């Protein structure tokens, strides 16, 4: 199958690969939102941190390049990729068929499905889709991502408020909203970071999801390099080491 993929790529890829341009220019352009802990966070001084930020530096190092951060939002992520602003997009990006229609994904990083994040005192009220899909329930989500898409698809009766991803968690604590639907990894991280917030049933997803890196479509040479780099990062334990700095995960994960 890989041989067939490579054969098809010979005719399809007329443009020089991003692999070559990154090495020649010594610059890896990374689109990232900077608002999604524990994957990507932009501080007030402009510096970035998070799991995928560390991975971006590791990928750049493997190419003898430096990282150039390209700020984006969940709403403009795909337009920025299609406009050629970045070589790769990183930062807790969920795999979807809509995104796959327009871009490539790297191999899967992790499985990470949607669950509710609520005030701990209200956990019993928001266990199921049926409980949340009510006109009295105030949902709060960042605009343009898979969280908002989940709400439109499965929770159309609830009240939806779109906010900056960094302000959402305080709104939950301040009782200005009731529920955030998000990935289990973010919910568990915020539960640890902000006492009073609880991840509801974090091992029983309301919707299955996967995380990967977003890549320009039809550049199979670049995708194969990123996939091989990611495979080796996992095989050597480097990826797991970076994850453990941000998430409480078993040694074998």
Secondary structure, DSSP 8 states (H G I E B T S, - for coil): -HHHHHHHHHHH--S--HHHHHHHHTEEEEEE-SEETTTEEE-TTS-EESHHHHHHHHHHHHTT-EEEEEE--TTTHHHHHHTT--SEE-SS-B--HHHHTTEEE-S--EE--EEEEEEGGGGGG-SSHHHHSSTT-EEEEETTSHHHHHHHHH-TTSEEEEE-TTTHHHHHHTTS-SEEEEEHHHHHHHHHHSTTEEESSTTS-SB--EE--EEETT-HHHHHHHHHHHHHHHHTTHHHHHHHTTS---TT-
